[in-house]
């Protein structure tokens, strides 16, 4: 793989894991670091072991891959166990509990769960139940964080989630959402639409995941409306896996398009499909992209945004950092704030955060 | 090639530039720093360690640097960077070298799940290893330092790595970290020991590191079969007492002091059970190091 530039090394290997036999030791070094910083080392390990012979993987590299697989296996167990604890804590409430993102991939046993690592678990519940949910979790050992009054108000009044909850013994973190975008965001969808279409995980009728289309749209919205691109390549791989798993279903693409327009989230979906195709060569039909593009912004804005996303969607590692990639990230961070809140709320919020940043 | 084979100037330039890659046990670690305390301490304590001319691969990439330009003069700080990521809050600049040592432990503890990792000292004599898991303050490092100054081979003073499949302890010999009173105790015990300068007022008190015997560094590829688990307890004025402990209790010592027992799941449980089966387990109370060593030597001579 001598023709590959440093910043595309990781995605090239993920696309063609059988080609690692031609990697030099210094490329392996960089690959491990990029994968680790992108939170994809465990996934890389699974791919490389599945598609490449052991003798093509240097022994010192295997040590890291083995370690990452051991860690990912344990995380998968822990996630399942935590979800059971959460289910128990909310058992008495008559409402659906929807598991989001990584936790959902694990619970629904989707390919995107392979080697997926977690920092927290995310759930979605109906807004009218949010207080009861918080109380139920509190009784089972989860306590709120961000005790500062202003932070509490920030979350409770403006955001789409409670302040993160921390289990006081296990130190696991739980994010309880009632929507997938902040209440103050212009693009905030009607959460009831999402809840109306959820799919049960088991016969018990308590635990759910989003519908296939909503799962993809949520992941796209999360990445492209949020300023966090450190795990951008991982999130895009999630979407690649979801699309690959669901596209065989009849009318999948049609449903995805319809849903994006119902939720008014066609734009982040467009960006996601565009970049998942560019980076992971996902099989996205051109007419789907074309149709989303028509509903999105004008073409000058779109091509500029795509250029910026391309710069930001690199391993978050100094070997891939340039002035323009740093500016792209900075721009996306500011943009994410702007998308979260209107300016008359955002500016006082940022001033407040800036004044406080010293006494953390 | 050993680190000491470089000229000091080459070493310092490399540490400031592309980094110096040292080998300790199974791990190669690339270190970068321009902070004088780090430059001098690494030079003194790691002089015998294998050092690579070729930087193309390292298991861990570490940079010890000042995080914030604006605080270079006012209460200067230092941070540990693992690649580009800083897992800890910055510390006062004074703690730079201890931070490097803690950081190296952090790397191993987080990314070496191929092994069962126990927070314990481990030393070898006559091919057999003693594992000493103990909470801070129990005199584990002091006892470990004394043993290695009297002919035991150091595998590690903090991180016992067990290859569960082969049931052997894998050496990661690094400088022995001495705290507070232990520093003078060891200086008196063996005036010839090389003990690096002390770093005062770190969040673990005063810390100084003892250089490891060349032999321990050279034999870092030789694993040793664990034969004893000993829980040491320093107790002022007590006589030395080695009391046999039951295996169930000792199992828990190892599990409780392990960094990744739960990560390893079933394999961890079965591995620790097997390890305990292969060992005699003791609780050891002592106050005199010479006494303690006589008792350990006697253990090592039993067949």
Boltz contact constraints between the chains, C-beta under 6 A:
constraints:
  - contact:
      token1: [A, 25]
      token2: [B, 56]
      max_distance: 6.0
  - contact:
      token1: [A, 25]
      token2: [B, 57]
      max_distance: 6.0
  - contact:
      token1: [A, 26]
      token2: [B, 56]
      max_distance: 6.0
  - contact:
      token1: [A, 29]
      token2: [B, 57]
      max_distance: 6.0
  - contact:
      token1: [A, 33]
      token2: [B, 83]
      max_distance: 6.0
  - contact:
      token1: [A, 63]
      token2: [B, 114]
      max_distance: 6.0
  - contact:
      token1: [A, 66]
      token2: [B, 114]
      max_distance: 6.0
  - contact:
      token1: [A, 67]
      token2: [B, 111]
      max_distance: 6.0
  - contact:
      token1: [A, 67]
      token2: [B, 112]
      max_distance: 6.0
  - contact:
      token1: [A, 67]
      token2: [B, 113]
      max_distance: 6.0
  - contact:
      token1: [A, 67]
      token2: [B, 114]
      max_distance: 6.0
  - contact:
      token1: [A, 70]
      token2: [B, 113]
      max_distance: 6.0
  - contact:
      token1: [A, 71]
      token2: [B, 113]
      max_distance: 6.0
  - contact:
      token1: [A, 74]
      token2: [B, 263]
      max_distance: 6.0
  - contact:
      token1: [A, 317]
      token2: [B, 84]
      max_distance: 6.0
  - contact:
      token1: [A, 318]
      token2: [B, 84]
      max_distance: 6.0
